[in-house]
Amino acid sequence: YGDTVWCVNNEGLIQMFHCESTSLIHMLQIPIPQKTHILALHPDPSQHRVLIVSADGTIYSADQPLHDLVRKDNSLVVYKGDKCFSSVMVNTKQRCELWLGQSKGGISV
């Protein structure tokens, strides 16, 4: 969001880069099982957190680093559902919703 690009690898390392300078701004390590297939990152600036969606249907929530480079485990599993194929963060006037496209035509909000 804003002027940053967020990247994550299959070992749970999230890196945030400045768009113009391409310099590394923040790092955040989340504890996930090795070789987890991460589907999406959804930064939520209003809550200073990021939601991480994996293909196995697990959603992790982690606090956003606000200062300097941070490399620590601070995530929490907030949801475990069916296999997930897509996700989108929908902002409304009242709240922010995470929609998941799941197996067999299922949708979770």
N, CA, C and O atoms as a GROMACS GRO file, in nm:
protein
  436
    1TYR      N    1   0.083  -0.117   0.000
    1TYR     CA    2   0.000   0.000   0.000
    1TYR      C    3   0.089   0.124   0.000
    1TYR      O    4   0.208   0.117   0.030
    2GLY      N    5   0.031   0.234  -0.033
    2GLY     CA    6   0.107   0.359  -0.036
    2GLY      C    7   0.224   0.349  -0.132
    2GLY      O    8   0.208   0.308  -0.246
    3ASP      N    9   0.342   0.386  -0.085
    3ASP     CA   10   0.460   0.383  -0.170
    3ASP      C   11   0.551   0.265  -0.137
    3ASP      O   12   0.673   0.273  -0.153
    4THR      N   13   0.491   0.155  -0.090
    4THR     CA   14   0.569   0.036  -0.057
    4THR      C   15   0.521  -0.085  -0.136
    4THR      O   16   0.406  -0.094  -0.178
    5VAL      N   17   0.614  -0.178  -0.155
    5VAL     CA   18   0.584  -0.308  -0.216
    5VAL      C   19   0.615  -0.413  -0.110
    5VAL      O   20   0.721  -0.412  -0.049
    6TRP      N   21   0.519  -0.503  -0.090
    6TRP     CA   22   0.534  -0.608   0.010
    6TRP      C   23   0.560  -0.740  -0.062
    6TRP      O   24   0.492  -0.775  -0.158
    7CYS      N   25   0.661  -0.815  -0.014
    7CYS     CA   26   0.695  -0.946  -0.071
    7CYS      C   27   0.706  -1.047   0.043
    7CYS      O   28   0.745  -1.012   0.155
    8VAL      N   29   0.672  -1.172   0.013
    8VAL     CA   30   0.684  -1.277   0.114
    8VAL      C   31   0.737  -1.403   0.046
    8VAL      O   32   0.706  -1.429  -0.070
    9ASN      N   33   0.819  -1.480   0.118
    9ASN     CA   34   0.865  -1.607   0.062
    9ASN      C   35   0.797  -1.722   0.135
    9ASN      O   36   0.720  -1.701   0.229
   10ASN      N   37   0.825  -1.845   0.090
   10ASN     CA   38   0.756  -1.961   0.147
   10ASN      C   39   0.811  -2.002   0.284
   10ASN      O   40   0.769  -2.103   0.339
   11GLU      N   41   0.902  -1.924   0.338
   11GLU     CA   42   0.952  -1.947   0.473
   11GLU      C   43   0.901  -1.841   0.570
   11GLU      O   44   0.944  -1.837   0.686
   12GLY      N   45   0.810  -1.755   0.523
   12GLY     CA   46   0.746  -1.658   0.611
   12GLY      C   47   0.820  -1.527   0.630
   12GLY      O   48   0.787  -1.451   0.722
   13LEU      N   49   0.919  -1.498   0.547
   13LEU     CA   50   0.990  -1.371   0.558
   13LEU      C   51   0.919  -1.267   0.471
   13LEU      O   52   0.913  -1.280   0.349
   14ILE      N   53   0.866  -1.164   0.537
   14ILE     CA   54   0.800  -1.054   0.467
   14ILE      C   55   0.899  -0.939   0.459
   14ILE      O   56   0.960  -0.901   0.558
   15GLN      N   57   0.914  -0.884   0.338
   15GLN     CA   58   1.001  -0.769   0.317
   15GLN      C   59   0.921  -0.657   0.254
   15GLN      O   60   0.842  -0.680   0.162
   16MET      N   61   0.941  -0.536   0.303
   16MET     CA   62   0.874  -0.418   0.250
   16MET      C   63   0.978  -0.327   0.189
   16MET      O   64   1.076  -0.290   0.254
   17PHE      N   65   0.956  -0.290   0.062
   17PHE     CA   66   1.050  -0.207  -0.012
   17PHE      C   67   0.984  -0.075  -0.049
   17PHE      O   68   0.863  -0.069  -0.071
   18HIS      N   69   1.065   0.031  -0.057
   18HIS     CA   70   1.018   0.160  -0.106
   18HIS      C   71   1.010   0.152  -0.258
   18HIS      O   72   1.105   0.107  -0.322
   19CYS      N   73   0.898   0.194  -0.316
   19CYS     CA   74   0.876   0.180  -0.460
   19CYS      C   75   0.980   0.251  -0.546
   19CYS      O   76   1.033   0.192  -0.640
   20GLU      N   77   1.010   0.374  -0.514
   20GLU     CA   78   1.100   0.452  -0.599
   20GLU      C   79   1.247   0.417  -0.579
   20GLU      O   80   1.320   0.399  -0.677
   21SER      N   81   1.290   0.406  -0.456
   21SER     CA   82   1.432   0.380  -0.430
   21SER      C   83   1.466   0.231  -0.430
   21SER      O   84   1.583   0.195  -0.438
   22THR      N   85   1.366   0.146  -0.422
   22THR     CA   86   1.378   0.000  -0.409
   22THR      C   87   1.458  -0.041  -0.284
   22THR      O   88   1.506  -0.154  -0.275
   23SER      N   89   1.472   0.050  -0.190
   23SER     CA   90   1.545   0.016  -0.067
   23SER      C   91   1.454  -0.060   0.029
   23SER      O   92   1.333  -0.039   0.034
   24LEU      N   93   1.516  -0.149   0.104
   24LEU     CA   94   1.445  -0.227   0.204
   24LEU      C   95   1.408  -0.138   0.322
   24LEU      O   96   1.494  -0.071   0.379
   25ILE      N   97   1.279  -0.136   0.357
   25ILE     CA   98   1.231  -0.052   0.466
   25ILE      C   99   1.213  -0.134   0.593
   25ILE      O  100   1.260  -0.094   0.700
   26HIS      N  101   1.146  -0.247   0.582
   26HIS     CA  102   1.116  -0.331   0.698
   26HIS      C  103   1.125  -0.478   0.660
   26HIS      O  104   1.109  -0.514   0.543
   27MET      N  105   1.152  -0.562   0.759
   27MET     CA  106   1.144  -0.706   0.745
   27MET      C  107   1.065  -0.760   0.864
   27MET      O  108   1.070  -0.705   0.974
   28LEU      N  109   0.994  -0.867   0.839
   28LEU     CA  110   0.914  -0.930   0.944
   28LEU      C  111   0.914  -1.080   0.920
   28LEU      O  112   0.879  -1.125   0.811
   29GLN      N  113   0.953  -1.157   1.018
   29GLN     CA  114   0.954  -1.303   1.007
   29GLN      C  115   0.833  -1.359   1.079
   29GLN      O  116   0.813  -1.331   1.197
   30ILE      N  117   0.753  -1.437   1.009
   30ILE     CA  118   0.641  -1.504   1.074
   30ILE      C  119   0.669  -1.653   1.080
   30ILE      O  120   0.722  -1.709   0.984
   31PRO      N  121   0.634  -1.718   1.190
   31PRO     CA  122   0.660  -1.862   1.203
   31PRO      C  123   0.552  -1.943   1.129
   31PRO      O  124   0.438  -1.951   1.175
   32ILE      N  125   0.589  -2.000   1.018
   32ILE     CA  126   0.497  -2.084   0.941
   32ILE      C  127   0.568  -2.215   0.909
   32ILE      O  128   0.692  -2.219   0.909
   33PRO      N  129   0.493  -2.321   0.882
   33PRO     CA  130   0.558  -2.446   0.842
   33PRO      C  131   0.640  -2.426   0.715
   33PRO      O  132   0.604  -2.346   0.628
   34GLN      N  133   0.752  -2.497   0.705
   34GLN     CA  134   0.838  -2.485   0.587
   34GLN      C  135   0.761  -2.518   0.460
   34GLN      O  136   0.672  -2.604   0.459
   35LYS      N  137   0.796  -2.448   0.355
   35LYS     CA  138   0.740  -2.468   0.220
   35LYS      C  139   0.590  -2.441   0.213
   35LYS      O  140   0.520  -2.500   0.132
   36THR      N  141   0.541  -2.353   0.300
   36THR     CA  142   0.400  -2.314   0.295
   36THR      C  143   0.376  -2.232   0.169
   36THR      O  144   0.455  -2.143   0.138
   37HIS      N  145   0.269  -2.261   0.098
   37HIS     CA  146   0.235  -2.185  -0.023
   37HIS      C  147   0.154  -2.063   0.019
   37HIS      O  148   0.035  -2.073   0.049
   38ILE      N  149   0.220  -1.947   0.020
   38ILE     CA  150   0.152  -1.822   0.056
   38ILE      C  151   0.079  -1.770  -0.067
   38ILE      O  152   0.138  -1.755  -0.175
   39LEU      N  153  -0.049  -1.745  -0.051
   39LEU     CA  154  -0.134  -1.698  -0.160
   39LEU      C  155  -0.137  -1.546  -0.169
   39LEU      O  156  -0.131  -1.490  -0.279
   40ALA      N  157  -0.145  -1.478  -0.054
   40ALA     CA  158  -0.163  -1.333  -0.057
   40ALA      C  159  -0.121  -1.268   0.073
   40ALA      O  160  -0.123  -1.329   0.180
   41LEU      N  161  -0.082  -1.142   0.060
   41LEU     CA  162  -0.057  -1.053   0.174
   41LEU      C  163  -0.159  -0.942   0.166
   41LEU      O  164  -0.182  -0.885   0.060
   42HIS      N  165  -0.221  -0.911   0.278
   42HIS     CA  166  -0.320  -0.802   0.281
   42HIS      C  167  -0.285  -0.706   0.394
   42HIS      O  168  -0.328  -0.728   0.508
   43PRO      N  169  -0.207  -0.601   0.366
   43PRO     CA  170  -0.179  -0.502   0.470
   43PRO      C  171  -0.307  -0.429   0.511
   43PRO      O  172  -0.390  -0.395   0.427
   44ASP      N  173  -0.321  -0.407   0.640
   44ASP     CA  174  -0.436  -0.333   0.694
   44ASP      C  175  -0.380  -0.216   0.774
   44ASP      O  176  -0.362  -0.226   0.896
   45PRO      N  177  -0.353  -0.102   0.706
   45PRO     CA  178  -0.287   0.010   0.773
   45PRO      C  179  -0.366   0.066   0.891
   45PRO      O  180  -0.306   0.114   0.987
   46SER      N  181  -0.497   0.060   0.887
   46SER     CA  182  -0.577   0.116   0.996
   46SER      C  183  -0.556   0.038   1.126
   46SER      O  184  -0.570   0.095   1.234
   47GLN      N  185  -0.523  -0.090   1.116
   47GLN     CA  186  -0.500  -0.174   1.234
   47GLN      C  187  -0.352  -0.202   1.258
   47GLN      O  188  -0.317  -0.271   1.354
   48HIS      N  189  -0.265  -0.149   1.173
   48HIS     CA  190  -0.120  -0.172   1.182
   48HIS      C  191  -0.087  -0.321   1.187
   48HIS      O  192  -0.009  -0.367   1.270
   49ARG      N  193  -0.148  -0.394   1.094
   49ARG     CA  194  -0.122  -0.537   1.086
   49ARG      C  195  -0.126  -0.581   0.940
   49ARG      O  196  -0.166  -0.505   0.852
   50VAL      N  197  -0.084  -0.702   0.918
   50VAL     CA  198  -0.092  -0.762   0.785
   50VAL      C  199  -0.154  -0.900   0.801
   50VAL      O  200  -0.122  -0.973   0.895
   51LEU      N  201  -0.244  -0.935   0.709
   51LEU     CA  202  -0.302  -1.069   0.706
   51LEU      C  203  -0.233  -1.147   0.596
   51LEU      O  204  -0.216  -1.097   0.485
   52ILE      N  205  -0.192  -1.269   0.627
   52ILE     CA  206  -0.121  -1.355   0.533
   52ILE      C  207  -0.209  -1.477   0.509
   52ILE      O  208  -0.245  -1.547   0.604
   53VAL      N  209  -0.244  -1.503   0.383
   53VAL     CA  210  -0.332  -1.614   0.347
   53VAL      C  211  -0.250  -1.723   0.281
   53VAL      O  212  -0.178  -1.698   0.184
   54SER      N  213  -0.260  -1.846   0.332
   54SER     CA  214  -0.191  -1.959   0.271
   54SER      C  215  -0.290  -2.046   0.195
   54SER      O  216  -0.410  -2.044   0.222
   55ALA      N  217  -0.238  -2.123   0.101
   55ALA     CA  218  -0.323  -2.206   0.016
   55ALA      C  219  -0.396  -2.315   0.094
   55ALA      O  220  -0.499  -2.365   0.049
   56ASP      N  221  -0.343  -2.354   0.210
   56ASP     CA  222  -0.411  -2.458   0.288
   56ASP      C  223  -0.528  -2.404   0.369
   56ASP      O  224  -0.593  -2.478   0.443
   57GLY      N  225  -0.556  -2.272   0.356
   57GLY     CA  226  -0.670  -2.213   0.424
   57GLY      C  227  -0.639  -2.148   0.557
   57GLY      O  228  -0.729  -2.103   0.628
   58THR      N  229  -0.511  -2.141   0.592
   58THR     CA  230  -0.472  -2.077   0.717
   58THR      C  231  -0.451  -1.928   0.694
   58THR      O  232  -0.389  -1.887   0.596
   59ILE      N  233  -0.503  -1.847   0.786
   59ILE     CA  234  -0.480  -1.702   0.781
   59ILE      C  235  -0.400  -1.665   0.905
   59ILE      O  236  -0.438  -1.696   1.018
   60TYR      N  237  -0.288  -1.598   0.881
   60TYR     CA  238  -0.203  -1.549   0.988
   60TYR      C  239  -0.221  -1.398   0.998
   60TYR      O  240  -0.243  -1.331   0.898
   61SER      N  241  -0.213  -1.345   1.119
   61SER     CA  242  -0.216  -1.202   1.142
   61SER      C  243  -0.086  -1.164   1.211
   61SER      O  244  -0.045  -1.229   1.307
   62ALA      N  245  -0.021  -1.059   1.162
   62ALA     CA  246   0.104  -1.014   1.222
   62ALA      C  247   0.102  -0.862   1.235
   62ALA      O  248   0.049  -0.792   1.149
   63ASP      N  249   0.161  -0.814   1.344
   63ASP     CA  250   0.174  -0.669   1.361
   63ASP      C  251   0.271  -0.615   1.258
   63ASP      O  252   0.375  -0.676   1.230
   64GLN      N  253   0.237  -0.500   1.201
   64GLN     CA  254   0.325  -0.434   1.106
   64GLN      C  255   0.442  -0.372   1.179
   64GLN      O  256   0.424  -0.311   1.284
   65PRO      N  257   0.562  -0.388   1.125
   65PRO     CA  258   0.674  -0.315   1.185
   65PRO      C  259   0.658  -0.166   1.153
   65PRO      O  260   0.630  -0.130   1.039
   66LEU      N  261   0.677  -0.082   1.252
   66LEU     CA  262   0.658   0.061   1.232
   66LEU      C  263   0.789   0.138   1.231
   66LEU      O  264   0.795   0.250   1.179
   67HIS      N  265   0.894   0.080   1.286
   67HIS     CA  266   1.022   0.151   1.294
   67HIS      C  267   1.136   0.055   1.260
   67HIS      O  268   1.136  -0.060   1.305
   68ASP      N  269   1.230   0.102   1.182
   68ASP     CA  270   1.353   0.029   1.152
   68ASP      C  271   1.325  -0.110   1.095
   68ASP      O  272   1.212  -0.143   1.057
   69LEU      N  273   1.430  -0.191   1.091
   69LEU     CA  274   1.416  -0.328   1.043
   69LEU      C  275   1.382  -0.418   1.161
   69LEU      O  276   1.449  -0.414   1.264
   70VAL      N  277   1.280  -0.496   1.146
   70VAL     CA  278   1.234  -0.584   1.253
   70VAL      C  279   1.236  -0.726   1.201
   70VAL      O  280   1.185  -0.755   1.092
   71ARG      N  281   1.294  -0.814   1.277
   71ARG     CA  282   1.294  -0.954   1.239
   71ARG      C  283   1.261  -1.035   1.364
   71ARG      O  284   1.350  -1.072   1.440
   72LYS      N  285   1.134  -1.060   1.383
   72LYS     CA  286   1.092  -1.135   1.501
   72LYS      C  287   0.964  -1.211   1.470
   72LYS      O  288   0.891  -1.178   1.376
   73ASP      N  289   0.938  -1.311   1.549
   73ASP     CA  290   0.815  -1.388   1.534
   73ASP      C  291   0.705  -1.318   1.613
   73ASP      O  292   0.714  -1.306   1.735
   74ASN      N  293   0.601  -1.273   1.544
   74ASN     CA  294   0.491  -1.207   1.615
   74ASN      C  295   0.358  -1.236   1.549
   74ASN      O  296   0.265  -1.155   1.556
   75SER      N  297   0.347  -1.351   1.486
   75SER     CA  298   0.222  -1.379   1.415
   75SER      C  299   0.131  -1.469   1.496
   75SER      O  300   0.171  -1.529   1.596
   76LEU      N  301   0.009  -1.476   1.451
   76LEU     CA  302  -0.095  -1.550   1.520
   76LEU      C  303  -0.185  -1.611   1.414
   76LEU      O  304  -0.226  -1.542   1.320
   77VAL      N  305  -0.218  -1.740   1.427
   77VAL     CA  306  -0.314  -1.802   1.337
   77VAL      C  307  -0.453  -1.755   1.380
   77VAL      O  308  -0.493  -1.776   1.494
   78VAL      N  309  -0.525  -1.690   1.288
   78VAL     CA  310  -0.657  -1.637   1.323
   78VAL      C  311  -0.771  -1.716   1.260
   78VAL      O  312  -0.886  -1.699   1.299
   79TYR      N  313  -0.739  -1.801   1.163
   79TYR     CA  314  -0.845  -1.877   1.096
   79TYR      C  315  -0.782  -1.997   1.028
   79TYR      O  316  -0.673  -1.988   0.973
   80LYS      N  317  -0.851  -2.109   1.033
   80LYS     CA  318  -0.808  -2.228   0.961
   80LYS      C  319  -0.930  -2.285   0.894
   80LYS      O  320  -1.022  -2.334   0.960
   81GLY      N  321  -0.933  -2.278   0.761
   81GLY     CA  322  -1.049  -2.326   0.686
   81GLY      C  323  -1.010  -2.424   0.579
   81GLY      O  324  -0.905  -2.489   0.586
   82ASP      N  325  -1.096  -2.434   0.478
   82ASP     CA  326  -1.070  -2.523   0.366
   82ASP      C  327  -0.961  -2.465   0.276
   82ASP      O  328  -0.921  -2.350   0.290
   83LYS      N  329  -0.914  -2.549   0.185
   83LYS     CA  330  -0.815  -2.506   0.087
   83LYS      C  331  -0.859  -2.376   0.022
   83LYS      O  332  -0.977  -2.357  -0.007
   84CYS      N  333  -0.764  -2.287   0.000
   84CYS     CA  334  -0.796  -2.153  -0.050
   84CYS      C  335  -0.728  -2.130  -0.186
   84CYS      O  336  -0.613  -2.167  -0.206
   85PHE      N  337  -0.802  -2.069  -0.278
   85PHE     CA  338  -0.749  -2.043  -0.412
   85PHE      C  339  -0.736  -1.895  -0.444
   85PHE      O  340  -0.659  -1.858  -0.533
   86SER      N  341  -0.809  -1.811  -0.374
   86SER     CA  342  -0.801  -1.666  -0.397
   86SER      C  343  -0.846  -1.592  -0.272
   86SER      O  344  -0.914  -1.648  -0.186
   87SER      N  345  -0.808  -1.466  -0.265
   87SER     CA  346  -0.851  -1.382  -0.152
   87SER      C  347  -0.849  -1.237  -0.194
   87SER      O  348  -0.773  -1.196  -0.282
   88VAL      N  349  -0.935  -1.159  -0.130
   88VAL     CA  350  -0.939  -1.015  -0.156
   88VAL      C  351  -0.982  -0.944  -0.028
   88VAL      O  352  -1.068  -0.992   0.046
   89MET      N  353  -0.920  -0.830  -0.002
   89MET     CA  354  -0.957  -0.746   0.112
   89MET      C  355  -1.055  -0.642   0.061
   89MET      O  356  -1.026  -0.569  -0.033
   90VAL      N  357  -1.172  -0.635   0.124
   90VAL     CA  358  -1.277  -0.541   0.084
   90VAL      C  359  -1.295  -0.439   0.197
   90VAL      O  360  -1.330  -0.475   0.310
   91ASN      N  361  -1.272  -0.313   0.165
   91ASN     CA  362  -1.289  -0.205   0.263
   91ASN      C  363  -1.427  -0.144   0.249
   91ASN      O  364  -1.468  -0.104   0.139
   92THR      N  365  -1.500  -0.137   0.360
   92THR     CA  366  -1.629  -0.070   0.362
   92THR      C  367  -1.617   0.049   0.457
   92THR      O  368  -1.512   0.070   0.518
   93LYS      N  369  -1.723   0.126   0.470
   93LYS     CA  370  -1.718   0.241   0.561
   93LYS      C  371  -1.705   0.197   0.706
   93LYS      O  372  -1.642   0.266   0.787
   94GLN      N  373  -1.764   0.083   0.739
   94GLN     CA  374  -1.765   0.037   0.878
   94GLN      C  375  -1.648  -0.054   0.914
   94GLN      O  376  -1.603  -0.055   1.029
   95ARG      N  377  -1.599  -0.132   0.817
   95ARG     CA  378  -1.496  -0.231   0.850
   95ARG      C  379  -1.422  -0.277   0.726
   95ARG      O  380  -1.447  -0.233   0.614
   96CYS      N  381  -1.329  -0.367   0.751
   96CYS     CA  382  -1.249  -0.428   0.645
   96CYS      C  383  -1.281  -0.578   0.647
   96CYS      O  384  -1.273  -0.641   0.753
   97GLU      N  385  -1.315  -0.636   0.532
   97GLU     CA  386  -1.350  -0.779   0.525
   97GLU      C  387  -1.252  -0.852   0.435
   97GLU      O  388  -1.210  -0.800   0.332
   98LEU      N  389  -1.214  -0.972   0.475
   98LEU     CA  390  -1.130  -1.058   0.394
   98LEU      C  391  -1.217  -1.168   0.336
   98LEU      O  392  -1.273  -1.249   0.410
   99TRP      N  393  -1.229  -1.172   0.203
   99TRP     CA  394  -1.308  -1.273   0.133
   99TRP      C  395  -1.214  -1.379   0.079
   99TRP      O  396  -1.111  -1.347   0.019
  100LEU      N  397  -1.250  -1.507   0.099
  100LEU     CA  398  -1.169  -1.619   0.052
  100LEU      C  399  -1.247  -1.703  -0.047
  100LEU      O  400  -1.360  -1.742  -0.020
  101GLY      N  401  -1.186  -1.732  -0.162
  101GLY     CA  402  -1.242  -1.826  -0.257
  101GLY      C  403  -1.185  -1.963  -0.226
  101GLY      O  404  -1.064  -1.984  -0.235
  102GLN      N  405  -1.272  -2.058  -0.188
  102GLN     CA  406  -1.225  -2.187  -0.142
  102GLN      C  407  -1.269  -2.301  -0.233
  102GLN      O  408  -1.335  -2.279  -0.335
  103SER      N  409  -1.231  -2.422  -0.196
  103SER     CA  410  -1.260  -2.538  -0.279
  103SER      C  411  -1.409  -2.564  -0.288
  103SER      O  412  -1.486  -2.527  -0.200
  104LYS      N  413  -1.448  -2.629  -0.396
  104LYS     CA  414  -1.588  -2.667  -0.423
  104LYS      C  415  -1.682  -2.547  -0.426
  104LYS      O  416  -1.798  -2.558  -0.387
  105GLY      N  417  -1.632  -2.433  -0.473
  105GLY     CA  418  -1.715  -2.313  -0.487
  105GLY      C  419  -1.744  -2.240  -0.358
  105GLY      O  420  -1.826  -2.148  -0.357
  106GLY      N  421  -1.679  -2.279  -0.251
  106GLY     CA  422  -1.705  -2.216  -0.122
  106GLY      C  423  -1.645  -2.076  -0.111
  106GLY      O  424  -1.543  -2.046  -0.172
  107ILE      N  425  -1.711  -1.993  -0.034
  107ILE     CA  426  -1.663  -1.857  -0.006
  107ILE      C  427  -1.672  -1.836   0.145
  107ILE      O  428  -1.772  -1.872   0.208
  108SER      N  429  -1.568  -1.780   0.201
  108SER     CA  430  -1.568  -1.743   0.344
  108SER      C  431  -1.540  -1.594   0.354
  108SER      O  432  -1.461  -1.540   0.276
  109VAL      N  433  -1.603  -1.528   0.450
  109VAL     CA  434  -1.579  -1.386   0.475
  109VAL      C  435  -1.531  -1.370   0.617
  109VAL      O  436  -1.504  -1.258   0.662
   0.00000   0.00000   0.00000
